[in-house]
Amino acid sequence: MLIRNARLTDAGGERAGDILIENGRIARVGGRIDAPAGCPVVDAAGLAALPAFVDLHTHFRTPGYEYKETLATGSAAAARGGYTFVNCMANTKPVCSSAAMAQSLMDDAARIGLCDINQCISITKDFDGHTVSHLRILPHNLRFISEDGKGVRESKVMYQAMAIAAEKGLTVMSHAEDMDLSPIDYRLAENLETARNLYIAQSTGARLHMCHVSTREAMEDIITAKARGVKVTCEVTPHHIWFDDTVSSYRVNPPIRAKADVEYLIAAIEDGDVDAIATDHAPHTEADKAAGAPGLVGLETAFAVCYTRLCVQRGLPLSTLSRLMSKGPADILGLNKGLLAEGYDGDVVLAELEQPFTVRKEDFAGRSRNTPFDGLSLRGRVVMTVKAGKVTYRAPDAPAARPCEHL
């Protein structure tokens, strides 16, 4: 595939030019590129071309909760949002605690072909809160562990898990929540467990990734820990930089925070202290949401929410947003993705940046519709997603791929 006349933007900056994808990878980029014989050409004039997005934090609900989302519907939602790779959490039914189960899910996603996944393994076996021996036998391709949905209660257990992680080269993804304090003070629950996990990571030498950071204090502690050499990265979510608790009571975990927290998270993004933006895509039925289930679907709105908030309203360079949504998470996951450069995977998003559009949840490709963004006017609409040189999502008004002789 040849993508022509696009505004090319990645973590390295912006330029005009073409992108040639051959055998699933970027073969040439920049300037005018002649189309090889038989190569389909997409005229992307007026559109931005970015590296496809990578999500560090997704729930596809398979197995056990397919009535909320399946690998197929989740993959379709990801493609519609510009994603070609997502990192799935282990809070399924049964809990994903084995290499065989993880590999089966990854193989199934590959057969669907819209979006590849990495499947996390639970920190404690079956979320029992105690057993970590299963981590010692993980194969080399399974490098991420997480108890997402809740925190690891016992400090001793988290220490044991991080010690194994340091030995085996695993990355521990932390849902920072002191479960004993959550019924009393959600803010204190996040802050205390963040600090605890940072100190355990420092002691063990483990690689730690802090999920959905939402408070000023937690982000301050992460910044301080980075300065003292702790091997920690962090993510924030689109909803935690869009909403504050004066305008939304939508139930997510961690909760929507105060305006001062939102401002601090955005300042941390602007200062380069945030490594990635992740969706925490958490599908639920209407009945489950009515019963109090926390979470929202985020894959199909993430880029537009972040582009509108950060680039349009705050003046952040699009290249910085590309780093947060593509290069940063790809580097954390160890993927050959995230840049428009020769040799990188041929995963590209075309986006229309100028015209506002309205989010309509009835248009979502995913199975669930639990979103607080319905009806919102945003900018940054994904019009095409390309994975390894093949179109996985095309908006009705997206440019067609034409035979080379027509352009």
Residue pairs with C-beta under 8 A, 6 or more apart in sequence:
1 20
1 21
1 39
1 40
1 41
1 42
1 346
1 386
1 389
1 390
1 401
2 18
2 19
2 20
2 21
2 33
2 35
2 36
2 39
2 40
2 41
2 42
2 404
3 18
3 19
3 21
3 41
3 42
3 44
3 49
3 348
3 350
3 386
4 18
4 33
4 41
4 42
4 43
4 44
4 45
4 407
5 16
5 18
5 43
5 44
5 45
6 16
6 17
6 18
6 19
6 44
6 45
6 47
6 48
6 49
6 350
7 14
7 16
7 47
7 48
7 49
8 14
8 15
8 16
8 17
8 19
8 29
8 30
8 49
8 340
9 48
9 49
9 50
9 318
9 319
9 322
9 340
10 50
10 51
10 319
10 322
10 323
10 326
10 327
10 338
10 339
10 340
10 341
11 319
11 320
11 322
11 323
11 326
11 327
11 328
11 338
11 339
12 319
12 339
12 341
13 319
14 317
14 318
14 319
15 30
17 29
17 30
17 31
17 32
17 33
18 28
18 29
18 30
18 31
18 32
18 33
19 26
19 28
19 29
19 33
19 49
19 340
19 348
20 26
20 27
20 28
20 29
20 33
20 35
20 36
20 39
21 27
21 346
21 348
21 386
21 388
21 389
22 36
22 346
22 389
23 389
24 345
24 346
24 388
24 389
25 343
25 344
25 345
25 346
25 388
26 340
26 341
26 342
26 343
26 344
26 345
26 346
27 342
28 342
29 340
29 341
29 342
35 41
35 404
35 407
36 404
37 404
38 403
38 404
39 404
40 401
40 402
40 403
40 404
41 401
41 402
41 403
41 404
41 406
41 407
42 350
42 384
42 399
42 400
42 401
42 402
43 399
43 402
43 407
44 350
44 399
46 352
47 350
47 351
47 352
47 353
47 383
47 399
48 318
48 350
48 351
48 352
48 353
49 340
49 348
49 349
49 350
50 82
50 318
50 322
50 326
50 340
50 348
50 349
50 351
51 322
51 326
51 327
51 330
51 337
51 338
51 339
51 340
51 344
51 347
51 348
51 349
52 82
52 83
52 84
52 85
52 326
52 337
52 347
52 348
52 349
52 385
52 386
52 387
53 81
53 82
53 83
53 84
53 302
53 303
53 325
53 326
53 329
53 349
54 83
54 84
54 85
54 86
54 87
54 325
54 326
54 329
54 330
54 333
54 335
54 337
54 338
55 78
55 83
55 85
55 86
55 87
55 278
55 279
55 281
55 299
55 302
55 329
56 87
56 173
56 209
56 211
56 235
56 276
56 278
56 329
56 332
56 333
57 87
57 89
57 148
57 173
57 211
57 212
57 235
57 237
57 278
57 279
57 280
57 281
58 74
58 78
58 86
58 87
58 88
58 89
58 117
58 278
58 279
58 280
58 281
58 299
59 69
59 88
59 89
59 91
59 280
59 281
59 282
59 283
59 295
60 69
60 70
60 71
60 74
60 75
60 86
60 88
60 117
61 68
61 69
61 70
61 74
61 92
61 283
62 69
62 70
62 71
62 74
62 92
62 105
63 92
63 93
63 94
63 105
64 92
64 93
64 94
65 92
65 93
67 285
67 367
68 283
68 284
68 285
68 288
68 367
68 368
69 77
69 283
69 366
69 367
69 368
70 367
71 105
71 108
71 109
71 112
71 117
72 112
72 114
73 365
73 366
73 367
74 86
74 115
74 281
74 283
74 299
74 366
74 367
75 109
75 112
75 113
75 114
75 115
76 114
76 365
76 366
76 393
77 281
77 297
77 299
77 300
77 364
77 365
77 366
78 84
78 86
78 114
78 115
78 299
79 114
79 115
79 365
79 385
79 387
79 392
79 393
80 299
80 300
80 364
80 365
80 382
80 385
80 393
81 299
81 300
81 301
81 302
81 303
81 382
81 385
82 303
82 349
82 351
82 382
82 385
82 393
83 115
83 299
83 385
84 115
84 116
84 337
84 345
84 347
84 385
84 387
84 388
84 392
85 115
85 116
85 117
85 118
85 330
85 333
85 335
85 337
85 347
86 115
86 116
86 117
86 118
86 281
86 299
87 117
87 118
87 120
87 144
87 329
87 333
88 105
88 117
88 118
88 119
88 120
89 120
89 146
89 148
89 149
90 96
90 97
90 119
90 120
90 121
90 122
90 127
90 145
90 146
90 147
90 148
91 122
91 127
91 148
91 149
94 101
94 126
95 122
95 125
95 126
95 127
96 102
96 105
96 119
96 120
96 121
96 122
97 121
97 122
97 125
97 126
97 134
98 121
98 134
99 121
99 137
99 138
99 139
99 142
101 119
102 119
102 120
102 121
102 142
103 119
103 141
103 142
105 117
105 119
106 116
106 117
106 118
106 119
109 115
109 116
109 117
110 116
113 387
113 392
114 387
114 392
114 393
115 387
115 392
116 387
118 144
118 333
119 142
120 144
120 145
120 146
120 148
120 173
121 134
121 135
121 138
121 142
121 144
121 145
121 146
122 145
122 146
122 147
123 132
123 135
123 145
123 146
123 147
123 152
123 158
123 161
123 172
124 130
124 131
124 132
124 147
124 152
124 157
124 161
125 131
125 132
125 133
125 134
127 147
127 150
129 152
129 153
129 154
129 157
130 154
130 157
132 157
132 160
132 161
132 164
135 145
135 161
135 164
135 165
135 168
135 170
136 164
136 168
138 168
138 170
143 169
143 170
143 171
143 334
144 170
144 171
144 173
144 333
145 161
145 165
145 170
145 171
145 172
145 173
146 172
146 173
146 174
146 175
146 211
147 175
148 173
148 175
148 211
149 175
150 175
150 177
150 179
151 174
151 175
151 176
151 177
151 178
151 179
151 189
151 193
152 158
152 161
153 178
153 179
153 180
155 196
155 200
158 196
158 197
158 200
159 200
159 203
159 204
161 172
162 172
162 200
162 201
162 204
162 206
162 208
163 204
163 206
164 170
165 171
165 172
165 204
165 206
165 207
166 204
166 205
166 206
166 207
169 207
170 206
170 207
171 207
171 208
171 209
171 332
172 197
172 201
172 206
172 207
172 208
172 209
173 209
173 211
174 193
174 194
174 197
174 208
174 209
174 210
174 211
175 211
175 212
176 189
176 190
176 193
176 194
176 197
176 210
176 211
176 213
176 218
177 186
177 189
177 190
177 193
177 253
177 254
178 188
178 189
178 190
178 192
178 193
178 196
179 189
181 188
181 189
181 192
182 189
186 254
186 255
187 215
187 217
187 257
190 214
190 215
190 218
190 254
191 215
191 217
191 218
191 221
194 210
194 213
194 217
194 218
194 221
194 222
195 221
197 208
197 210
198 208
198 221
198 222
198 225
198 230
198 232
200 206
201 207
201 208
201 225
201 230
201 231
201 232
202 225
202 228
202 229
202 230
205 231
206 231
207 231
207 232
207 233
208 230
208 231
208 232
208 233
209 232
209 233
209 234
209 235
209 332
210 218
210 222
210 232
210 233
210 234
210 235
211 235
211 278
211 280
212 235
212 236
212 237
212 240
212 254
212 278
212 280
213 219
213 222
213 234
213 235
213 236
213 240
213 265
213 274
214 236
214 237
214 240
214 254
214 255
214 257
214 261
214 265
215 254
215 257
215 261
216 260
216 261
216 264
216 265
219 234
219 264
219 265
219 268
219 273
219 274
220 264
222 232
222 234
222 273
223 268
223 273
225 232
226 232
226 273
233 275
233 276
233 332
234 273
234 274
234 275
234 276
235 274
235 275
235 276
235 277
235 278
235 329
236 265
236 268
236 269
236 274
236 277
236 278
237 277
237 278
237 279
237 280
237 298
238 277
238 279
238 298
238 301
238 302
238 305
238 306
238 309
239 250
239 252
239 256
239 280
239 296
239 298
239 305
239 372
240 254
240 256
240 257
240 261
240 262
240 265
241 262
241 265
241 266
241 269
241 306
241 309
241 310
242 305
242 309
242 373
243 250
243 256
243 262
243 372
244 256
244 257
244 258
244 259
244 261
244 262
245 255
245 256
245 257
245 258
245 259
246 258
246 259
248 256
248 372
249 256
250 256
250 296
250 372
251 289
251 292
251 293
251 294
251 295
252 280
252 282
252 294
252 295
252 296
253 294
253 295
265 274
266 309
266 310
266 314
268 274
269 310
269 316
269 320
269 324
270 314
270 316
274 324
275 324
275 328
275 329
275 332
276 324
276 325
276 328
276 329
276 332
277 302
277 306
277 321
277 324
277 325
278 329
279 298
279 299
279 302
280 295
280 296
280 298
281 296
281 297
281 298
281 299
282 294
282 295
282 296
282 297
282 298
282 370
283 295
283 297
283 366
283 367
283 368
283 370
284 293
284 295
284 368
284 370
285 368
285 370
286 369
286 370
289 370
295 370
296 370
296 371
296 372
297 364
297 366
297 368
297 369
297 370
297 371
298 371
299 366
300 364
300 365
300 366
301 359
301 371
301 373
301 378
302 325
303 325
303 349
303 351
303 380
303 382
304 357
304 359
304 378
304 379
304 380
304 381
304 382
305 373
305 378
306 321
306 324
306 325
306 380
307 318
307 321
307 351
307 353
307 378
307 379
307 380
308 378
308 379
308 380
310 316
310 320
310 321
311 317
311 318
311 321
311 380
312 379
312 380
318 353
326 337
326 338
326 339
327 338
327 339
328 338
329 338
330 336
330 337
330 338
331 338
335 345
336 343
336 344
336 345
337 344
337 345
337 347
338 344
340 348
345 388
346 386
346 387
346 388
346 389
347 386
347 387
347 388
348 385
348 386
349 382
349 384
349 385
349 386
350 382
350 383
350 384
350 385
350 386
350 398
350 399
351 380
351 381
351 382
351 383
352 380
352 381
352 383
353 379
353 380
354 379
355 379
355 381
356 377
356 378
356 379
357 377
357 378
357 379
357 381
358 375
358 376
358 377
358 378
359 371
359 373
359 374
359 375
359 376
359 377
359 378
360 374
360 375
361 369
361 371
361 374
362 369
364 371
365 393
381 395
382 393
382 395
383 394
383 395
383 397
383 398
383 399
384 391
384 393
384 394
384 395
384 398
384 399
385 391
385 392
385 393
385 394
386 392
391 401
